[in-house]
Amino acid sequence: MNGLRGMAWLLVFQSVGELLSRGLSLPLPGPVLGMMLMLAGLRFEVVRKPVAECATFLLTHLSLLFVPVGVGVMTHLALLGQYGGRMLVIIALSTWIGLAVTALVLYWPDRKREA
């Protein structure tokens, strides 16, 4: 029963975040605002306990979310055979570029402070 209450809390926070984002024309997406609101709400036991139970349930069944990916790969296996090598190179390069940019962004403020 707490799992359903936890799901309800998740939906409430996301809905309120969407309403705030759209209603106030904020530059942040509604789900991000909802997560920020939920973070504040987790201070209260009435929110924390059901959300924790719901999160535990979702995490134990996380593998089910990958089933559609497997179906997509099998459906387009010919394309993967044709473009798989190029896709692998692009995915690897974009991952490394993303990591490098993240490291630079995190390192940059420390460099400015030292100067």
Rosetta constraint file for C-alpha pairs under 8 A:
AtomPair CA 1 CA 5 HARMONIC 6.59 0.50
AtomPair CA 2 CA 6 HARMONIC 5.97 0.50
AtomPair CA 2 CA 49 HARMONIC 7.61 0.50
AtomPair CA 2 CA 50 HARMONIC 4.70 0.50
AtomPair CA 2 CA 51 HARMONIC 7.86 0.50
AtomPair CA 2 CA 53 HARMONIC 6.56 0.50
AtomPair CA 2 CA 54 HARMONIC 7.29 0.50
AtomPair CA 3 CA 7 HARMONIC 6.22 0.50
AtomPair CA 3 CA 50 HARMONIC 5.73 0.50
AtomPair CA 3 CA 51 HARMONIC 7.09 0.50
AtomPair CA 3 CA 53 HARMONIC 5.46 0.50
AtomPair CA 3 CA 54 HARMONIC 4.40 0.50
AtomPair CA 3 CA 57 HARMONIC 7.58 0.50
AtomPair CA 4 CA 8 HARMONIC 6.14 0.50
AtomPair CA 4 CA 50 HARMONIC 7.70 0.50
AtomPair CA 4 CA 54 HARMONIC 7.19 0.50
AtomPair CA 5 CA 9 HARMONIC 6.20 0.50
AtomPair CA 5 CA 50 HARMONIC 5.71 0.50
AtomPair CA 5 CA 51 HARMONIC 7.45 0.50
AtomPair CA 6 CA 10 HARMONIC 6.28 0.50
AtomPair CA 6 CA 47 HARMONIC 7.29 0.50
AtomPair CA 6 CA 49 HARMONIC 7.74 0.50
AtomPair CA 6 CA 50 HARMONIC 4.17 0.50
AtomPair CA 6 CA 51 HARMONIC 4.02 0.50
AtomPair CA 6 CA 52 HARMONIC 7.27 0.50
AtomPair CA 6 CA 53 HARMONIC 6.87 0.50
AtomPair CA 6 CA 54 HARMONIC 5.20 0.50
AtomPair CA 6 CA 55 HARMONIC 7.94 0.50
AtomPair CA 7 CA 11 HARMONIC 6.22 0.50
AtomPair CA 7 CA 50 HARMONIC 7.92 0.50
AtomPair CA 7 CA 51 HARMONIC 6.91 0.50
AtomPair CA 7 CA 54 HARMONIC 6.23 0.50
AtomPair CA 8 CA 12 HARMONIC 6.06 0.50
AtomPair CA 9 CA 13 HARMONIC 6.14 0.50
AtomPair CA 9 CA 47 HARMONIC 6.96 0.50
AtomPair CA 9 CA 51 HARMONIC 6.95 0.50
AtomPair CA 10 CA 14 HARMONIC 6.20 0.50
AtomPair CA 10 CA 38 HARMONIC 7.52 0.50
AtomPair CA 10 CA 51 HARMONIC 7.27 0.50
AtomPair CA 11 CA 15 HARMONIC 5.95 0.50
AtomPair CA 12 CA 16 HARMONIC 6.08 0.50
AtomPair CA 13 CA 17 HARMONIC 6.06 0.50
AtomPair CA 13 CA 34 HARMONIC 4.66 0.50
AtomPair CA 13 CA 35 HARMONIC 6.94 0.50
AtomPair CA 13 CA 37 HARMONIC 6.35 0.50
AtomPair CA 13 CA 38 HARMONIC 5.94 0.50
AtomPair CA 14 CA 18 HARMONIC 6.16 0.50
AtomPair CA 14 CA 30 HARMONIC 6.57 0.50
AtomPair CA 14 CA 31 HARMONIC 5.25 0.50
AtomPair CA 14 CA 33 HARMONIC 7.49 0.50
AtomPair CA 14 CA 34 HARMONIC 4.33 0.50
AtomPair CA 14 CA 35 HARMONIC 7.01 0.50
AtomPair CA 15 CA 19 HARMONIC 6.14 0.50
AtomPair CA 15 CA 30 HARMONIC 7.55 0.50
AtomPair CA 15 CA 31 HARMONIC 7.97 0.50
AtomPair CA 15 CA 34 HARMONIC 7.12 0.50
AtomPair CA 16 CA 20 HARMONIC 6.11 0.50
AtomPair CA 16 CA 30 HARMONIC 7.76 0.50
AtomPair CA 16 CA 34 HARMONIC 6.38 0.50
AtomPair CA 17 CA 21 HARMONIC 6.00 0.50
AtomPair CA 17 CA 29 HARMONIC 7.85 0.50
AtomPair CA 17 CA 30 HARMONIC 4.39 0.50
AtomPair CA 17 CA 31 HARMONIC 5.93 0.50
AtomPair CA 17 CA 32 HARMONIC 7.19 0.50
AtomPair CA 17 CA 33 HARMONIC 4.67 0.50
AtomPair CA 17 CA 34 HARMONIC 4.10 0.50
AtomPair CA 17 CA 35 HARMONIC 7.81 0.50
AtomPair CA 17 CA 37 HARMONIC 7.46 0.50
AtomPair CA 18 CA 22 HARMONIC 6.02 0.50
AtomPair CA 18 CA 29 HARMONIC 7.18 0.50
AtomPair CA 18 CA 30 HARMONIC 3.78 0.50
AtomPair CA 18 CA 31 HARMONIC 6.51 0.50
AtomPair CA 18 CA 33 HARMONIC 7.46 0.50
AtomPair CA 18 CA 34 HARMONIC 7.21 0.50
AtomPair CA 19 CA 23 HARMONIC 5.48 0.50
AtomPair CA 19 CA 30 HARMONIC 7.17 0.50
AtomPair CA 20 CA 24 HARMONIC 5.64 0.50
AtomPair CA 20 CA 25 HARMONIC 7.74 0.50
AtomPair CA 20 CA 26 HARMONIC 7.45 0.50
AtomPair CA 20 CA 30 HARMONIC 7.11 0.50
AtomPair CA 20 CA 33 HARMONIC 7.85 0.50
AtomPair CA 21 CA 25 HARMONIC 5.57 0.50
AtomPair CA 21 CA 26 HARMONIC 4.84 0.50
AtomPair CA 21 CA 27 HARMONIC 7.25 0.50
AtomPair CA 21 CA 28 HARMONIC 6.41 0.50
AtomPair CA 21 CA 29 HARMONIC 6.28 0.50
AtomPair CA 21 CA 30 HARMONIC 5.19 0.50
AtomPair CA 21 CA 33 HARMONIC 7.31 0.50
AtomPair CA 22 CA 26 HARMONIC 6.66 0.50
AtomPair CA 22 CA 30 HARMONIC 7.48 0.50
AtomPair CA 28 CA 32 HARMONIC 6.66 0.50
AtomPair CA 28 CA 33 HARMONIC 6.80 0.50
AtomPair CA 29 CA 33 HARMONIC 6.57 0.50
AtomPair CA 30 CA 34 HARMONIC 6.03 0.50
AtomPair CA 31 CA 35 HARMONIC 6.09 0.50
AtomPair CA 32 CA 36 HARMONIC 6.30 0.50
AtomPair CA 33 CA 37 HARMONIC 6.18 0.50
AtomPair CA 34 CA 38 HARMONIC 6.05 0.50
AtomPair CA 35 CA 39 HARMONIC 6.06 0.50
AtomPair CA 36 CA 40 HARMONIC 6.50 0.50
AtomPair CA 37 CA 41 HARMONIC 6.13 0.50
AtomPair CA 38 CA 42 HARMONIC 6.02 0.50
AtomPair CA 39 CA 43 HARMONIC 7.50 0.50
AtomPair CA 41 CA 47 HARMONIC 6.26 0.50
AtomPair CA 41 CA 48 HARMONIC 7.44 0.50
AtomPair CA 42 CA 47 HARMONIC 5.67 0.50
AtomPair CA 42 CA 48 HARMONIC 4.70 0.50
AtomPair CA 43 CA 47 HARMONIC 7.71 0.50
AtomPair CA 43 CA 48 HARMONIC 6.84 0.50
AtomPair CA 44 CA 48 HARMONIC 5.99 0.50
AtomPair CA 45 CA 49 HARMONIC 5.80 0.50
AtomPair CA 46 CA 50 HARMONIC 7.22 0.50
AtomPair CA 47 CA 51 HARMONIC 6.15 0.50
AtomPair CA 48 CA 52 HARMONIC 5.95 0.50
AtomPair CA 49 CA 53 HARMONIC 6.35 0.50
AtomPair CA 50 CA 54 HARMONIC 6.16 0.50
AtomPair CA 51 CA 55 HARMONIC 5.98 0.50
AtomPair CA 52 CA 56 HARMONIC 6.11 0.50
AtomPair CA 53 CA 57 HARMONIC 6.33 0.50
AtomPair CA 54 CA 58 HARMONIC 6.23 0.50
AtomPair CA 55 CA 59 HARMONIC 6.03 0.50
AtomPair CA 56 CA 60 HARMONIC 6.22 0.50
AtomPair CA 57 CA 61 HARMONIC 6.53 0.50
AtomPair CA 58 CA 62 HARMONIC 5.95 0.50
AtomPair CA 61 CA 65 HARMONIC 7.84 0.50
AtomPair CA 62 CA 66 HARMONIC 7.63 0.50
AtomPair CA 63 CA 67 HARMONIC 7.30 0.50
AtomPair CA 65 CA 69 HARMONIC 7.99 0.50
AtomPair CA 66 CA 70 HARMONIC 6.50 0.50
AtomPair CA 67 CA 71 HARMONIC 6.32 0.50
AtomPair CA 68 CA 72 HARMONIC 6.11 0.50
AtomPair CA 69 CA 73 HARMONIC 6.20 0.50
AtomPair CA 70 CA 74 HARMONIC 6.23 0.50
AtomPair CA 71 CA 75 HARMONIC 6.06 0.50
AtomPair CA 72 CA 76 HARMONIC 6.20 0.50
AtomPair CA 73 CA 77 HARMONIC 5.68 0.50
AtomPair CA 73 CA 80 HARMONIC 7.53 0.50
AtomPair CA 76 CA 80 HARMONIC 6.40 0.50
AtomPair CA 77 CA 81 HARMONIC 6.18 0.50
AtomPair CA 78 CA 82 HARMONIC 6.26 0.50
AtomPair CA 79 CA 83 HARMONIC 5.87 0.50
AtomPair CA 79 CA 84 HARMONIC 7.35 0.50
AtomPair CA 80 CA 84 HARMONIC 4.53 0.50
AtomPair CA 81 CA 85 HARMONIC 8.00 0.50
AtomPair CA 83 CA 87 HARMONIC 6.08 0.50
AtomPair CA 84 CA 88 HARMONIC 6.07 0.50
AtomPair CA 85 CA 89 HARMONIC 6.37 0.50
AtomPair CA 86 CA 90 HARMONIC 6.18 0.50
AtomPair CA 87 CA 91 HARMONIC 6.00 0.50
AtomPair CA 88 CA 92 HARMONIC 6.06 0.50
AtomPair CA 89 CA 93 HARMONIC 6.04 0.50
AtomPair CA 90 CA 94 HARMONIC 5.94 0.50
AtomPair CA 91 CA 95 HARMONIC 6.04 0.50
AtomPair CA 92 CA 96 HARMONIC 6.26 0.50
AtomPair CA 93 CA 97 HARMONIC 6.04 0.50
AtomPair CA 94 CA 98 HARMONIC 5.96 0.50
AtomPair CA 95 CA 99 HARMONIC 6.19 0.50
AtomPair CA 96 CA 100 HARMONIC 6.08 0.50
AtomPair CA 97 CA 101 HARMONIC 6.10 0.50
AtomPair CA 98 CA 102 HARMONIC 6.10 0.50
AtomPair CA 99 CA 103 HARMONIC 6.11 0.50
AtomPair CA 100 CA 104 HARMONIC 6.14 0.50
AtomPair CA 101 CA 105 HARMONIC 6.05 0.50
AtomPair CA 102 CA 106 HARMONIC 6.14 0.50
AtomPair CA 103 CA 107 HARMONIC 5.93 0.50
AtomPair CA 104 CA 108 HARMONIC 5.73 0.50
AtomPair CA 105 CA 109 HARMONIC 7.46 0.50
AtomPair CA 106 CA 110 HARMONIC 7.82 0.50
AtomPair CA 107 CA 111 HARMONIC 6.58 0.50
AtomPair CA 108 CA 112 HARMONIC 6.39 0.50
AtomPair CA 109 CA 113 HARMONIC 6.23 0.50
AtomPair CA 110 CA 114 HARMONIC 6.32 0.50
AtomPair CA 111 CA 115 HARMONIC 6.48 0.50
